């Protein structure tokens, strides 16, 4: 941190992005009180058969693990950070949650056997308007911490789609159909890939990605997200 930045921080201390309380030394973006509400979940300790998130995804896919940082409910801290990060031009909040996710998974060896990280791509026009792809930010943090190959070119979004937020499960599936194309199928043949996204809700987005990748014959698939809606 520069001398100027230090002086400015003393004159006008940064505030928590959620509750507005001044941050103290050691706090970043949100205060310790808000951070304490991000409760890690341990789905990655389940066998894939017992993992309650598994039934949201294609049955025939060779999924070996599904891991997430925390639950996603409408007003929880993680949900608010993700929404601010995606819609209010605050990519640093996605990076902050990604760091928590990485620390949560690192000691567990969740990505130990993964050959490649593949973030869910964003259609070029949406990416241009937003300025960044939140899934790619997450994957970049994991790439930095794990040293796993990050491939942002292998999968492309070839059409836009309307917002998924208020869609039914069936509507989300129809909305996303044929949204992606695999550019270099040989790159994932017989390899263990990790699909990275911000939220797992109905599973429609990740399912469409999986169905696009499956014909290339990946050996195994791991799913990594910042948050997932709780099982019913």
Helices and strands as residue ranges (DSSP letters): H 3-11, H 32-35, G 43-45, G 54-56, E 63-71, H 77-87, H 91-106, E 116-119, H 124-130, H 134-146, E 149-150, E 155-157, H 169-176, E 180-182, G 185-187, E 192-200, H 204-214, E 220-228
